[in-house]
């Protein structure tokens, strides 16, 4: 799997003279999913996922000291989005789910995304904002349905992938991208979910991996593939989740599930419960990558909304 910062992947995106376009949806029917799987965008996106996956193997969150200036700026951007929630508290309304104040928050995101990205990327890359802002706008939920799911998470990951393609981020920063930037992204999106009572988008119900997220399970299980302080059979225990949540993204996800759901773990999270019988974290990690492709990237209801331009291209991979 090639990484998104390989020379061939970068040719389209990194030249300052490059002509950027308004990205559009290209997956219009179930039949188009096969073309998406063969596209340069798919190869680049999975290259990004696997590049970061490799970078965090055996690494704890507490080992990540954010020294990258770009990663610091990305975290500052997320901090800004977080403060907006304080400025736009939930409104009083009869229905429990989908607080309409979220639409004001999302409107501000869309109005500000261009300047937010310009504050992160070098000036010579400002023309690329034309393509990047769509992924950022779609990375925090849907304003019409007031929901959030793995498709929105995918869009934020695609935004980060674009920064690799544009050489704004480098391979050396991959651990910080996961354990610094993406960790902060999770904190902000979880607050969005609870603050505005957002609904899970495209939920598989009890048989889904998680109501809202997927990627932190991949990268979080990669962290545990070496020097793990616990075996897979123990991860579902609330005590273990709390104890290790500050070190491992996977365990923070489990801790959050215990916080949000009641009853036996095997009842409310049977798919995760099934993983406790897997003997090794490496096998869980590879299994989750396969599951992500099947349950997210190959699902038309999710990927039909994905945007394609010149940075993430629908053209067949070379």
Residue, then its C-alpha position, 0 to 999 in steps of 0.5 A: x500500500x503506497x502512502x499518500x506522500x509518495x511522489x506519484x500520489x503528490x504529482x497532482x496536488x503539490x505544484x503551486x501552479x496547479x489548477x484546483x477545482x470545486x470538488x463534486x460527488x462522483x459516486x452516483x450509484x451502487x455500480x460506482x462503488x467499484x470505480x471508487x475502490x480502483x480510484x487514486x483517491x481510494x488508494x491515497x486514503x487507505x495509504x494514509x490510514x495505513x501510514x498512520x496505523x504503522x506510525x502508532x504501533x506500540x506508542x502511547x498517547x502520553x508519548x506524543x509531544x506535539x512538536x510539529x507546527x502544523x499539528x499545533x495549528x490543527x489542534x488550535x483549529x479544533x480548539x476554536x471549533x470547541x469554543x464555538x459550542x460555548x457561544x452557541x448553547x443548545x436551545x430549549x426544544x420539545x424533542x430530545x434529539x437533534x438540537x437545532x442550535x447545531x445548525x448555527x454551529x455548522x453554519x459558522x464552520x462552513x462560513x469560516x472553513x476557508x480562513x481556518x484552513x488558510x491559518x494552517x497551510x502555507x500561503x503558497x498552498x492557499x489555492x488548494x483550500x478550494x478543494x480542502x474546505x469541503x472535507x472539513x465542512x463535512x467532517x463534523x456532522x450533517x446540519x439537515x439531519x443533525x447526525x454524525x457517523x463514520x462518513x463524517x469521520x472519514x471526511x475529516x480523515x480525508x482532510x488530513x490525507x489531503x495535507x499529506x498529499x500537498x506536503x503540508x504534513x510529512x510522514x514523520x508527523x504521522x504519530x502526532x496526527x493520530x495521537x495529537x490531532x485526531x485525539x483532539x478531533x474525537x474530543x470535539x466531535x464527542x462534545x458535539x454529539x452530547x452537546x447538541x444530542x446528535x443522532x448516529x448517522x447510518x447506525x447499524x444499531x446494536x450490531x455496529x462497531x460503534x454508534x459514531x466512530x471507527x478509525x480510532x479503533x483501527x489506530x487504537x488497536x495498532x497502539x496495542x500490537x506491541x508492549x500491550x499492558x492487557x490482552x484482548x480478552x480484558x478490554x471490555x472490562x470497565x475498570x481496564x478501560x478507565x485504567x488505560x484510556x489515557x494511554x490508548x485510543x482504543x481503550x478510550x473508546x471503550x471507556x466512552x461506551x461504558x459512560x454512555x451505555x448501560x447493561x452488559x457489554x455483550x448486549x449493547x456492543x456485541x461486535x466489540x464483544x466478539x473481538x475479546x475472543x481474538x488472541x492477539x491485538x495484531x489480528x484485531x488490527x488487521x481485522x478492523x482494517x478489513x471491516x472498515x473497507x467493507x462497512x464504511x468505504x464499500x457502503x454506497x449510503x456512506x460514500x455517495x456523499x464523498x467529494x472528488x477533485x484533483x487532490x483526491x481524484x476519482x481517476x483510476x489509480x496509476 
